[in-house]
Amino acid sequence: MSALSTAPTATLLTCLLALGIVPASAQTRTDADAIDRFVAAEMADQQIPGVAVAIVRGGAVMKARGYGYANVEHEVPVTRETIFQ
């Protein structure tokens, strides 16, 4: 799989918000771990090779991280700055 599908990505981000995974204070380690586990599980369930996630609250970035691979063949990891097709 070379390109990231927009439907699973939109579903993943919507789930993060709708399920309340994004807490009032996403700065604690426990909250960050819960978000990481949720993203990893959704990526596995939906067979998403890589995704960049940003959680913004009140204009402030609470968490920004890349998960998985931007290019699976060359094992290029996703970063906060990755631009997808």
C-alpha positions in Angstrom: 0.0 0.0 0.0 1.8 3.1 -1.2 -0.8 5.9 -0.5 -2.8 6.6 2.6 -6.5 6.5 2.0 -8.4 9.5 3.2 -11.5 7.6 4.5 -9.6 5.6 7.2 -7.7 8.7 8.2 -10.8 10.8 8.6 -12.4 7.9 10.5 -9.4 7.7 12.8 -9.4 11.4 13.6 -13.1 11.6 14.0 -13.0 8.7 16.5 -10.3 10.4 18.5 -12.6 13.4 19.0 -15.9 11.6 19.2 -14.9 9.0 21.7 -13.4 11.5 24.1 -9.9 10.1 23.7 -8.7 13.7 23.7 -8.9 14.7 27.3 -9.3 18.2 28.8 -5.6 18.1 29.6 -3.7 16.0 27.1 -0.4 16.8 28.7 -0.2 13.9 31.2 1.7 10.8 30.3 -1.3 8.6 30.9 -3.4 10.6 28.4 -0.6 10.5 25.8 -0.2 6.7 26.3 -4.0 6.3 25.8 -3.9 8.3 22.6 -0.9 6.3 21.3 -2.7 3.0 22.1 -5.9 4.1 20.4 -4.1 5.3 17.2 -2.0 2.0 17.1 -5.2 -0.1 17.5 -7.1 1.8 14.8 -4.1 1.7 12.4 -4.0 -2.1 12.8 -7.8 -2.6 12.5 -8.0 -0.4 9.4 -4.7 -1.5 7.9 -3.3 2.1 7.8 0.4 2.1 7.2 1.0 5.6 8.6 -0.7 8.7 9.8 0.1 12.0 11.3 -2.1 13.2 14.2 -2.4 16.6 15.7 -4.6 17.4 18.7 -5.3 21.1 19.0 -7.2 22.7 21.8 -7.9 26.4 21.9 -5.4 27.1 19.2 -2.6 25.3 21.1 -1.1 22.1 19.8 -1.5 19.6 22.7 0.1 16.6 20.8 1.5 16.2 17.3 3.1 12.9 16.3 3.6 10.6 13.3 2.8 6.9 13.5 3.9 4.1 11.2 5.4 4.6 7.7 5.0 7.2 5.1 6.7 4.8 2.7 6.4 1.1 3.6 8.8 -0.2 0.9 11.6 2.0 2.2 10.5 2.0 5.8 10.4 5.8 5.9 8.6 6.8 9.2 5.8 9.3 9.4 6.8 12.5 11.3 4.9 15.6 12.4 6.1 17.2 9.2 5.2 14.4 6.7 3.1 15.5 3.7 0.9 12.8 2.3 -0.3 12.7 -1.4 
